[in-house]
Amino acid sequence: MPEIGGFQATSTITAQEFKSFGRVRLYRGIGRKFYGRSDYSHDSQREIEEFDTTFWFVFLFVPVIPLRSCRIRRRYRRRWNLFASKTYQVLHRLPMRWGQILLTWLEAAVVVLVVRVIGRMFLEYLRRQVG
């Protein structure tokens, strides 16, 4: 695989495997998306990162059902860069990473709980302002 164009070039096996994933996007918080990251490696010379992740069915931005785990490669993205390229290459499929899946569910549950508590606090604040 050539150094410069190697990142965007995919083998036919990887392209077929990627197509079997279907669309990797969310529409109004519902769809399929990659969540989680483990076994991370970063090549600073080529600005490429690789890691194991899980492909999820997502409802209201919350990962609900893990569909499969895989190793992906993508251009290095700095955290919080919303405009970074989302182009990636699926290197190979992995057995389900249950540790990563349970951790993702736990993180999602904590976020949902925090949003719920903040929502209740806000509603209570509004009730006190009106009453």
Secondary structure, DSSP 8 states (H G I E B T S, - for coil): --TTTTTT---HHHHHHHHTT----EETTEEEEEEEEEEEEEETTTTEEEEEEEEEEEETTEEEEEEEEEEEEEE---TT-TTS---EEEEEEE---HHHHHHHHHHHHHHHHHHHHHHHHHHHHHHHHH-
